[in-house]
Amino acid sequence: MTFEIRLLTADDVPTVVDFSLRAWAPVFASFEKVLGSEIYSRVYPDWLASQARDVARVCTEHAEHTLVAVRDGRPVGFAASIHDREASSGEIEMIAVDPDHQRRGIAAALIAQSLERMRADGLTVAGIGTGGDPGHAPARAAYEKAGFTALPLVHYYKAL
């Protein structure tokens, strides 16, 4: 499978939002299993709407550092990064690959190109975050394969 990686355009955003929601559906299902329905419904009352807004916002606010993988003229993956030149660090804020195109090297290529752009910008440290739940296992594997070192953190929830 061949694909190209380029900067995001405004016309890409609806497609990126659409496949991101499909890509992250297993993650939110995992959250519900881990948290239980009561807490999950309080923390994520409408994850589709809030996630769609967040993806569109991140893509728009960080368009100069958002890459898309394109196959046959259509975006099939994206990675949005934040570059903090003052701190000499960068963060891959969001990354997703269309479920129909996963396991084909797209995420690895997006990560590699994002890191290369950070290096070219003079940044010296890159970060990326993900969850420790079962739904994020593929993401953790991809980040470790790309050479990231995990710093385990735990976020607790309690229904009140």
C-alpha positions, 0 to 999 in steps of 0.5 A: 500500500502506498501513501504520501504524507503532507501537511493538513489542509482545511478541506481534510478536517471533516475526513480526519474527524470521521476516521478518528472517531471510528479509530477511537471507538474501541478506546472509548469502549475500553474506557467504559469497561474499565470505569464502569457505566456509571462513571463512564457516562459522567466522564464521557456523556457524549464522547463522539461530539466532544472528540469530534470538537477536540480533533477539529480544534487541534487540527485547526489550531496546530495546522502548521504541525499537523500531517496527514497520510493520504492514499488515493487522494483521501486522508487515511491517517493524521498526527497533530503536533505541538512545538514549544521552541522555548522549552525545546520540546514537542508533543504529538498531541493526537494521532489516528489511522482510519481502521480500514488502513491500520497495520500498514505502517501509516502510524509509524510513518506519521510518527517518524515524520512528526519527529523529523519536523521537530528535529528540524525545528531545533527541538530536543525532546518529544513526547506522546501520551496514551492510556494504560487501558486495553484499548490503548495497547496498539498505541503503546506498542507503536510508541515503544516501537518508535523509541519512546520511553513510557512514564506510567501515570495513573488517573483515578475516578470516583462517582460522587 
